[in-house]
Amino acid sequence: MKHFLLFYDFVDDYLERRAEFRGVHLNLAWAAADRGELVLGGALAGPADGGVLLFLGADASVAESFAQADPYVVNGLVKSWKVREWSTVVGDGAATPVRP
């Protein structure tokens, strides 16, 4: 299994608009966490202009599928998103641990 980071770039009025979609977004996120796909996720702070979600899966489709179904993306609160594979090498959860 590999780690993938999903980066969100929020629209300027994200905080004002998110309340309508937050419950569905959080339900989607917790369901992904319960399946073992979403490891951590949340908005960046000061300013809240983006979000980062850490996924665990065989390929990037686990994060891409989440974004495509996310009401924040579907309803235009996210102006752009991208998924990047993250080569984790240090820590208990590292996908490919490397010790000297």
N, C-alpha and C positions, 0 to 999 in steps of 0.2 A: 504494500500500500504506500501511496505517496501523499504528500501534503500539497494543497493548492490554496492560494490566496485569491479571494474575490474582492476586488477594489470597486467601491462605488464613489462616484462624483455626484454629489447632491445639487439640486437646483437651489437658487438663492433663498426661496421661501419654503424650504423643506420643513423647518420646525413648525411653521404655521399650518402646513398642509398634512403633516404625517398623522395626526390624531385619527382621521377618518379611516386610515388603512393600517394603523399600528397593530390592532388586535389580530388581523388576518396575517400580517407579516410575522408577528411573534409566534403564532400558531404554526406557521410554515417552518420557521426556524427551530422551534422546539421539537417538531416532528422529525426534522432532519437530524437534530442532536440525539433524539431517542433512537434513531436508526444507526447511530455511530458515524454519520457523515459529517455533520457540523461539529467542530471541536470547540470553537470560540467565535463570537461575533459581536459587533457593536459599532456605534458611531464614534468617529473621531471627535475630540472635544477641543474647544477653544481655538478656532470656531468649529461648529458642527457642520462641516462642509463635505464630509465624506464618511464612508464606513469601510470596515475591513472584516472579512469573515474567513476563518480558517477551516478548510475541509480536508477530509481524509478519504481517499478513494483510489481506485485502480487507474483512473485517468481524469482529465479535466471536466468530463461530462457531468460529474456529480455537482460541481460548482456552477457550471453553465446552466444546467437544468433548474437549479435553485433560482438563479437570476431571472431566467425566462418566465418563471412562474410567480415571482415575487411581486406583490401588489405595488410596492414602491417603484419598481421598474415599469410594470404594466401601466401604471397611472401617472407616469411622468415625473416622479419625485427624484429619480436618478437620471441625470442627463447623459451619463456614460458609465460603462462598467467594463472591467477586463479581468481575466483570470490568468494567474501566473503560477507555474509550478515552483514550489519552494523546496530546495534541497536542504532538509533539516539534518544536522549531523551531531548536535550536542543537546543533551537533556534526556530525561526518561522517556519522552514521547517521540524522540527523533526517529524518522523513517529509515535513515541509513546512518547509524551511529559510527563515528570515527573517533577512536581514542589513540593518542600518541603512544 
